[in-house]
Each structure stands twice: as C-alpha cells, then as structure tokens.
C-alpha cells in the first residue's frame, strides 16, 4: 500500500492547482459553469480523459491519479460537469464504448451518469430521473435500463427528441441538477450492466473531491485566524479557536489517509475496494461537512453573510455528503461487509 503521492502525482496536483487558481478563482465560481474554462481544462490538461484508456485517446491513468485531480477541483469548487463526466467515464471504463470514451477524452462530450433504472423497448427509453447531476450542462446520459433480455447500460442524447429537462433549484449554486423525463427517447445500448465496482469507484471520486473541500476550508479559516483581531488579540491565539482548528486538522489527516487508501485499492487491490469505498463515504462525507461548517462558524458574523465564500464551501460539502446517499447508508454497508 502506498499513501504518499508520487513525483508525477505531485506535478499533476501543482498543474491543476495553478490552472484553477488562474482560470477559475473563487470570485468567478459564483458565476457558475463557464464552458471556456471546461474546454481549457480538457484541452490544456486533458483531465476528462485521465482514466480513459490510451486506445481511446485518454491518459490511461488510475483512480489514484484521478483522486489527485478531484481533490484540486474540489478545493477550487469548480463549477460545471467535470464530476458528472468523471462519473460517466468511470462507468464507461466498465462498459467500454469507443465513441463516448473518445469524445469525453477529447473534451467534445460532457456526459453524466444516473443510477435510476429506465425501461428500454429495443429502440427507445422511458422513465423519469428525479435528480441528474449537471443534467442541463451535459450532452449524453448514461443510465441502466431494463430490457426483456436483462439489464443493460444505455446512452441517451440529452438534446434529442423525447427528452425533457427541467432545471432544479439546488443547495449548491456551483453545480446544477436537472429533472429529466425520457418519453420515447432514442437510446443506444452500450452493453450488459456490470455486476459491481462502479459505485465503489464513484464513492472514491466523491471522497477525493470532499478531501479538497476540507483542505481549502481549513486553509481559509487558518489564514483568517491569523489576521482577525478580537478584544485586542488575534482570534487564533484563543484556546477555543486553537482546539477547534486542531480537531479540523485531525479530521483532514484521517480523511486523506482514507482517500489515498481507497484510491490505491481501486487500482491495486479490487478485493479491498468495497470496504475502502464504504469507509471513504461513511467517514469523509461527514467529516467534510463538519470542517466546512466549523470553518463558517469560526469566521463569526462575517461568515453568515451570503457574500462570504464560506457559504460556498458549506453548501458544496452538504451536497457532496448526500450525493451518493447519506453517510448512514454507507455505514450500514460497511458493517455488512465487515459482518458486524
């Protein structure tokens, strides 16, 4: 097991961090999804094709490398369909489709994945998907479908006929969701539905983003504690603040170890992945929200104003915490896997 980043992964982290600091700083995040930033993210860094095999124009990297990139996009609160497209790419590596994988790797296609099962009659699909991640910003939907011959995975053009998309009002203003109704929408079968492994990798991906949110939240409040003066003293000198910051740091350190282990398991030890993925969401999801919440509270009165960036981290943390189901679901799954 290797929990320390390699030199190549450190270079990747620095490249993504520098790009996002320049192209998508926090003040710009409030404006929402910028297609030009997304195009540059793929054109200059090739992030959308990071885990896509080389034969489909991707980099052929593993989950450990993807986790490094997602940590940085999480810390920057990157708006838009990057996480949704990552979800789709993870699924497509288990149900390979040359057209979609190549399009995603080249940045021509933004895709999303939804676990809601739809019905497929041999040419079209029908069903209602209540909350599709980045449903208004993506081109293709990948979803499971039930046919007379068994479960399959299908791809649907979201701008095509038979598709109705409705924007949802979400807690996290940096990442949209949509209600998608499929009523006779043309679809293409990608292959049989994989037995398992996709959800585990999605758990690792979200945990990596949550790790970035935690790190950025802690860095922000530590910086603030060094300059904010109350009653003639820097607030960072008060015992109550120091203890809270120490607790937040401990949560971050534990979360980093859990995420690194889960990403390693996805690449090197598939037998350990189910437990590692369940642990990642059971612990990191809640820890991320607690760090973001305390980061907001320690900012005091200014942290409660809508204009402050603390709200953006708080909302992303809460949205991510329940994105793949509440932590109690993952704790129950972990307990089942451990036969507790």
N, C-alpha and C positions, 0 to 999 in steps of 0.2 A: 504494500500500500504506500502511495506517495501523496502526501498532503501539501507539499511545498511546490509552488509554481516553478516550472522550468524556465530557462532563459528565454525561450521562444514565447512562452505564455506571458512573461513579464513584458516583452516587447509588444505583444498584441494588446495587453492592457494599457500600456502607455500610448499606443497609437490610437486606440478607440477613445481613451480619455481626452487626449489632445484634440481629436476631431470634434467630439461632442462639446467641449468647452468653447470651441470656436464657432461651430455651426448651429448648435442648439443649447445656448446658455439658458439658465433658469428664467430670466425675464421673457424669453421667447417661447418658453414652454406653455405659457398661458394662452398663446395664440392658437394652440392646437397643432394638428398634423400639418406638416409642410412637405408636400411631395418632392420638392427640390432637395431637402435635407435627406429624405429617404433614398432618392436616386443617387446622391453623392455617397451615402453610407454604403450602398451596394457597389457603385462604380469605383470608388477610391479604395474601399476596404474589403469589399466582397463579403460582408457579414451574412447576407441572406443565404449564401452558398457555402457557409463554413462547414456544415456537417454533411453536405451533399457530396456523393462520390465523385471522384475526378472524371469518370467517364461521362458524367452529366454536367460537366463544366464547373463542378464545385471544388472545394479545397480538400475534401476527404478527411476533415478533422474529426475529433471525437467530442463527447459530451464535456470533457474536462476543458477543452478549448472554448466550446460554446458557453460554458459557465463563466469563464473569464469575461467574455464579451457581454453577456447578460448582466453581470454584476455592474459593469460600467454604464450600460443603457439604463439600468435601474437607478443608479446613483444620479444620473442626469435627468431622470424622469422623462425619458424620450417619448414623445407622443407618437401616435400612429400605429401602423400594423406590423411592426417588427416582431413583437412577441407572437401575434397571431400567425404570421408567416412562419415563424420558427416552429410553432405547434404543428402546422401543416407539413413542414419539411420533416419533422420527426416522424409523423405518421407515414409519409411517403417513402421514407427510408425502409419501412417495413412492408410497404405495398408499392414497389418501385414503378414509377411512370415517367418515361423519358421526357415527354412533352412538358409536364408540370415541373419536374425537377430541374430541367434545363432552364425553363422560363424563370423559376424562382432564383436559381443560381446567377443568372444574368441580370436580375433585377427587373425583368419585364413583367413579372407576375407577382402580385401580392395576394396571398391566399390566407384562408382561415380554416380552422378545424372545429367542428362541433360534435359532441357525443350523442346528441339526440337522434334516435333511430327514425328514419323516414321509410316510406314504402316505395318500392320500385316495381313497375309492371312490365319491364323489358325495354322501355324506351324513355319513360318519364318518371319523375318522383313527385310524391305528395307528402306534406307534413308541415307542421309549424314548429319553428325553432325559436324559443322564447327570448334567449339572450345570446346572440352571436358576437363574439369578440371581434371588434373592428369590422363589423358587418357592412358598414357603409363605405369603408375605405379599401376593401379588398375586391379582387376580381373573381376569385374562384372559391367555392366552398367545398371542402372535403368532409364527408359525413358517412356514418354507417347506414346501410339500408337493408331491409328485409325483402327477400325475393322468394319465389316458390322453390328455388334450388338451395336456399340457405342464405346466411348473412354475407354481405359484400361491402366493399367501400366504393363510394361513387364520388364523382366530381361534377359540380354544377356551376355554370357561368352565372354569376350573380346579376349581370346586366342583361341577361337573356330573357326570353318570354317565360311566362308562368312564375315569375319571381317578384314578390312584393316585399320591399324593405321599408321598415319604419324606424326612425331614429328614436332611441330611448334616452331618457334623462337619467344620467348616471352620477354616482357619487364622485368618481374620479373624472375630472374635466379634461385630463390629458389623454384619456384613452376611451374611445367610444364603444358602444354596443348597439346592436340593432335587433329588432324582431323580424324574422324572415319567414315568410309564408311561401311554401312551394306548392303550386297548384298545376300539376301537369308540366313541370319544368323539365326540359331535355337534360339528360344526365348521361355520363359515361362511366361504365364500370371499370374500376381500377384493378380489382382482384378480390379474392376472398378476404374477409375480415381477419386480421391477425388474432391469435388466441390471447396474447398478452404482451406486455412490455411497453406499449405506447404510453399508458397512463403513468407508469413509473418514470419514464423519461420526461413527461410533462411536469411531474412533481419536482424533478431535479431542476428543470429550466426555471420554473417559478421561484423555487428556493434561491437560485442564483440571483435572480432579479431582486428578491427580498433582501438578500445579503447586501446588495449595493444600496438599497434604500436605507438600511440600517446604518451602513458606514457613513453615508452622506449626512444623515440626520445627526449622528453623533459628532461628526466633524463640525457641523454647523453650530451646535449648541456649545461645544467646547470653545470654539472661536468666540462666540458671543459672551461666554462666561469670563473670558479674559479681558473684555473691554467694557462690559456693563458694570457701572458703579451704583451701589445702593447703600445708603446710610454711610457714605464715606469709604466704602470698601468694594473691591471687585467681587461680584457675586460668586466667582469661582473659589474665593477664599472661605466661604461659609461651609461649615461641616455638612449641613443638609444637602447642599448642592454637590459637594465633592463625593459624598456617598452615593448619590443618585447617578452621577456620571460614572462612577466605578462599577455600579451594577449594570449600567448600559453597556460598558466596555466588556464586561464578563459575558453578557449575552451575545455580543458581537463575536467574541473569540470562539465561543461554543458553536455559534451558527456557522462560522467559517469552516471549522473542522468538520461539521456535519455535511455541509455542502460539498467540500472537497472530497470527502469520503464517498458520498453518493455519486458524484460525477465519475470518480475513479471506478466505482463498482459498475456503472453503466458501460464503461469502456473495457474493463479488465476482468470483472467477476460478476457476470449476469446472475449467478445464483444468489448473490448477496444483495442484488439491486432492489427487490421488493421491500425488504425490511429497511434498507437505507433510504429509499424514496419515501416510505411511510413516515419514518423518523424525521426526514427533512421537512415535510409539511406539518407534522404534528408539533415540532418544536419551532422551526424557523418562522412559520406563519405568525404564530402568536408573539414570539419574541420581537419580530419586526414591528408589529403593531404597537407593542408596549414601548419600544425605543422611540418610535415616531410620536407616540402620544406624550411621553415624558419630555421629548425634545420640544414639543409645542408648549407644554405646561411650564417648563423652565424658562421659556422666553418671557414669561409673565404676561402683562396686559397686552403688549405688542403682538404676542403670539396668537391672540384671539382675534386680531383684525383680519378681515378677508384678504387684505392686500399682502399679508405676510406669506412668505414661501413655506412656512411651517405647515400650513393647511394642505399644500400640495403633497407633501410627504405623508402626512397623516391619512389623507384620502387614498393615495396610492397603496399605502400599507394595508388599510382596511379592505380595499377592493381586491388586492392580491391574496389576503388571508382567506377569503371565501371563494376565490376564483375556481378552485378545483374541489370545492366542498369545505365546510367548516372544519377546524382542527379536530373536533371530536370524532369525525368520521375517520380521519387518518390515525388517530389514537386507537380507535376500535380495530381498524385493520392491522395496525402494528401488534396489538395484543393478540389478535387471531393468528398472525404469522408466527408469533413467539409462543403460541399455545398457552397463553396466560388465562 
